[in-house]
Amino acid sequence: MARSEEPSTGRTSGTLLAIETSGDVCSFAVLCEGQLQAERTFRHEMHLSENLPATLEGLCNDAYVTLEEIGTFAVGIGPGSFTGTRIGVMTAKVFAEVYRRPLFGVNALEALAAEYLGLHETVVLVVLPCRAGVVYAALYDVSDVLPRALVEPAAFSVNELVKQIEGFKEKPWILCGPAAADIFCQWKGWFSERLSLAAFCLESPRASTIGRLAWRRKEQGEVGESPVTLVPAYIAPPPISTPKRR
C-alpha cells in the first residue's frame, strides 16, 4: 500500500488500526500508544466495499504507516448493519491473520457508552434501533477506564428493557445512542428528573474510541480474539430471513 514520502519509524506494538462499519457512518483510525494519529469518517450509502480500499490507503498515508507496520487491529463487532458489520469484521480478521497481529473486537454499545467514561454515580443506557418495537440496548457503569456492563447487550422490547433495568432506577441516568430520543419521550414520566438525554447522541460508534478501548484492554494484559473465532455480534436475526423448514 502506497503512502506519503515520510521517514518510517518501523512497526511497533504500539501502533493500532481500528475499523468501525456497523452503522451508516463508518470510520477508520490509526492510534499510537492509545493516542489518535489519523481518522477518516464517511457515510457509505451502500458503497462500503467500493470505498474501503481507498479509505484505508488514505488513512495510512495520513498516519505515515503501512499495514505491515500496524501492531494491533481492532474492529467494531456491532450490533448494527448485518452487511456492514460483516465487511468490517472480515477485513480486520484477514489483516490480523495475514500479518499475524493481535485482534480485538469491541461491541458497538460499549463503544458508545465509552464516550462518557469518567462519570461517577451515573449509569449510561445505550439504545440502538433494531426493528419495530425492539431496540439493542445495554446499561453501563462508566466510572472506570473501561465501561462495565450492568445489563449485557441484547435485543429488548421497550417493556422488556424496563424490567431489566428496574433495579437501577434510583441512579442518575444518561440515555444515548441513535434510538435515545424515542425512548426518552416514552420514559420521561417514569424516570422523572433522574433521566437525561445526551446532548449529542452519536449516530454510530467512532473508530478512534474502539481503538482506545482495545488499547486499554491490551494494556491490562488481554491478548485479544482469534481471527478464526471472532464473529459479529448478531444479537437478533436480520429483518428479512429465510423461513425455517418444517
N, C-alpha and C positions, 0 to 999 in steps of 0.2 A: 504494500500500500504506500503510495507516494505521500510525501509530507513537505512542509516548508523547509528550506535550507537553513536550519539552525543546528548548532552543535548538540549532539546527543550525549546524555549522561549515562546511557545504557539502562536496561531494565533493572528495576529494583523491586523488592517485595512490597514496597510502599505505594506503587502505582496501581490504581484500580479503575476499571471501566464498568460503569453502571448503565443498564438498559431498562427502560420502562415503556411498555407498549400496551398496557391493559385498558387504556381509555381512548377517547377520540383525540386527545392531545398526547403525543408521545414525546419522550425526552431521552437524551443520552448525555452522559457526563464522564469526565476523567477527573479523578482525585489523586492527590499525592499525600500520603500520611494523613489522610482524612480531610485535607484541605482542597477545595474546589479549584481546578485548573482551567476547565472549559466545560461548557454545557450548551447543547443545542436542543431546541424545542420546536415542534411543528404540529399542526393539525393534519392528520394523514389523509382524511377524506377518502378512505378506501384504497389508498395507494401506498400503503406501508411498505410492502415488499419492493416496490419500484424505487422508493425514496431511501430505503435503508442503506444500501452500499455507499451512495454519495454522502449521506449524512455522517456515517461513521468515518469516512475518509476525511471529510471536512473537520470533524471533531478532533481526529488525531492530528491533523495539521494545526489546528488551534492550540493544542496542548503540546505540540512538538514531541510526539511519541509515535511509535508504530505499534501495531497489535502485538508484535513479538516482544515488545518492551513492557507490556502490561503484566503486572504480577498477580492480580486477582480480578475475577469477574463477578459482578453482582447483577441480579435481574429481578424485576417485579413479577411475581407469580400470580397476580390477580387477587381476588376475583375481579371480573370485568368482562371485556370483549373476549369471546372464546377464540376467535381467529387471531386478533391482535396479540393476546397474551401468548398464544401458542407460537407465533412467529418470534416474539422476543425471547421466550424461554429456549426455543430450539437454537436460536442464534447464539445465545450465551453458552448453552451446552456444547455446541460444536467448537466454539473458541476454547472453552476450558479443556475439552478433550484433546483438541489438536495441539494446543500449546502446553498442555499438562499443568494447568494452573488451578488454584482453589476456586470454587464456585459457591456463591451464597444466593439463596432465594429469599426474597422479602415480600411478605404479604402486603397488598395494597392498603388494607385498612390500618395496619401497623404504621405504614409509611405516612399516611395522612395524619394519624394521631401524633406522630413524632414531631410534627410542626409545632406542637405545644409543650415539648419537653422542658422541664424545669418548673412547671406549675405544681404547687403543693396544695393539699386539701381540696383538690378539684379533680373530677374524672372527665374523661373525654369519650363521648359516644360518636363513633364514625358510622355513617349510613350511606350506602351506595344503592342506586336503583338496580333492581333485579328483573322483576316483571310485575304486572298489575297486582297490587295489593301485597307485594313481597319486597323486602329490602335485604341486601347484605349488610350485616352490622357486627360490631364488636365494641366492647367497653374497655377502656384502658386507664390505668394509673400511669401518669406521666411525670412523676416526681423524681425519677432516677435518670440515668444516661440512656436507657432503653425503655420503650413502652412495655408495661406489664399487663397482660390480658386479664381482666376480671371476668369478662364474658367472652368466650372464644369466638372467633369469626364463624358465622353461619348465616343461612338464609332464614329470615323470620317474617311471618305476617306481623302487622303492627300490634295486634293483640298478643301474639306470642312474645314479641320483643318486650312489651310492658311487663309480662310475667317474669322474664329472665332478669330484668334489671330492677325489679321491685325492691330488692334488698339494699340497693344503693341510693334510694330515693332521697335520703336526707343530706347527701353531699351536694355541693355546688357542681353544676354540670356545664360543659361546653358541648354543643351539638355541631358537628361539622361534616363535610362531605357533600357531594352533589345532590343528595336527596334530603339534606338537612332542613331546607326551608319548608318543604312539605310536612315533614314530621313535626317541626316546630309549631306550625299552625294547628296541628291536631292535638299537641300535648301542652300547649301554653297554659291552659287552665289547670291541668293535672299537676304540673311541676311548680306553678306559681313563680315566685321571684328567683328560685334556685336554678332555673333553666336559662341559659344564654345561648343565643345563636351566634356562631362565629362571624365576626365582622367581614371576613374574607374567606369564603369556602373554596378551596382549590377544586377545580374540575377533575383533575387527575393527579396521582402522586408525581413527585419530582424525582428524576433520576439522581440528582445530587443528594437528596435525602436518603434514597435507597442505598447509595454508595456510602454515606456516612454511617448508616445503621449496620451495613455489612462490615465496615471497617472497625466499628466498635466491638462487634461480635468477634472479629478476628483478634483484636487486642485482648479480649477476655479469654482467648485460648481456643475458640471454636475453630474447627478445621473445614467447615463448610459442608456442602452436599455433594454427592456423587453425580457426575453428569449423566450417568446411566439411569439413576432412580429419581432425579428431580423432575417433578411434573407441575403443571399449572394448578392453581387452587380452584378446581372446578367444583365449587360448593353446591351448585344447583345445576340441573340439566339445562341445555340451551332451550330457548323458547320454541324452536322447531326441532323435533327429533323424530326418528323413525319409530313407529308404533311397535310395541312389543308383540312378538308372535304368541299366539295362544296355543 
